[in-house]
Amino acid sequence: MFHDFAPVLVQCPFAIAWQLGHDEMLKLLLQTLEEERGIDQKLTRLAEGGGNPRAAAAEGKK
């Protein structure tokens, strides 16, 4: 159910900052969103790639 509201919850701070003319806050929110997207992409690649190959190799040696 939360995922239904997630886009609205993300957009609200941006809309409020924009409407109130808080350009610096809007800039920080956009920067944070881009950082989160980058982290999400890295975690997705890690999850899809099966993790750390060196750790898997070390685990197999036990």
Contacts in CASP RR format, 6 or more apart in sequence:
PFRMAT RR
TARGET T0000
AUTHOR 0000-0000-0000
METHOD contacts of the structure
MODEL  1
MFHDFAPVLVQCPFAIAWQLGHDEMLKLLLQTLEEERGIDQKLTRLAEGG
GNPRAAAAEGKK
10 33 0 8 1.000
13 29 0 8 1.000
14 26 0 8 1.000
14 29 0 8 1.000
14 30 0 8 1.000
16 22 0 8 1.000
17 23 0 8 1.000
17 25 0 8 1.000
17 26 0 8 1.000
17 29 0 8 1.000
18 26 0 8 1.000
50 56 0 8 1.000
END
